[in-house]
C-alpha cells in the first residue's frame, strides 16, 4: 500500500487535489480524524477489496492535528506503508477572496465561533505550521490554475512510482518582486551580482541564453558564490535524503527572475544532473512564459 496525505490551508485546493488523485487510481478519504489514520490504513491493508493506493485529507477540521499528526504518520510507517505528505499553501488575501466568492464559512468559524475570516486564517496557519514543516511536498496555489495543479499532482505521483534513484532535486529561479516561492526549502539571493538587465542586448534575453550566462559568470565573485553554494548543496543533499525527503526545492532569486537567478539555477541543474537521475529546473518568473526542464 502507498499513502498520500493531503493537508494544508482551507481554501487552498485540497478537494481538487484529492479529485485528481482519485482520477489517478487512489482510493480517497476526506476529513479523516488524525488518530484513526493508522487503524484505517491497517484495516484497508488487510482488505483485498480496497486499492493499494490511498489518499486522505487531514486538516484543521481535526482539532488535534497539531498534536497528533507526527505520531499518526509514524504509526503508519511502522506498518511498512510508505507515506508522502502534500501541503497546499496559499496567500491570506487570496484565501479571503475565495471564501467571499464561495460564500462558505472557514472551518474555524464553525468550530471556534470565530467571526473574523482573517483571524481564522491566521490561527489556522499557526496551528498547521508544524505540519507544514514535515511535509514532503509544498505547493503554493495562490496563482496556480487548476490545470497546473493537476500537472503537479500527476508529477508527484509519477515521481513516487517511477524507478528513479534518490529524491527529486528541484532547482528554481524566481524574482523577488513577485515574492519568494512558498515551496522553497533553500533560498539563495544572487542580487549582489551585476544585473544583465542594464546591458545593451541582454535585457530581452534570459539566463538560459549563453550571452547572459557568460555575463553573469564573468567575475570571480560570481564564480566564487556559485562554488560556495554548490559546496553547501553537496554537503546538505545527502542529509535531506537520509531524512527521507521526497523532494528538495532549491530556489535562486534575483530582482525579476529572468537573468541572474535563472543562470544560477540552470547551471546548478546541469551540474547535479550529470550525477543524479531525478533533477528538475523551473524558471518561475521568466517573462517568456514558464520554462521547465527535466533530467530523468
Secondary structure, DSSP 8 states (H G I E B T S, - for coil): -EEEEEEE-TTSSHHHHHHHHHHTT-EEE-S--GGGHHHHHHHHHH-TTS-SEEEEE--TTSTTHHHHHHHHHHHHHHTT-EEEEEEEE--HHHHHHHHHHHT---HHHHHS----HHHHHHHHHHHTHHHHHT-SEEEE-TT--HHHHHHHHHHHHHHHHS---S-EEEEEEEEGGG---TT-SEEEE-TTS--GGGSTTTTTS-TTSHHHHHHHTSSHHHHHHHHHHHHHHHHHHHHHHHTT-SEEEEEEEESSSSSHHHHHHHHHHHHHHTT-S-EEEEETT-SSS-EEEEE-
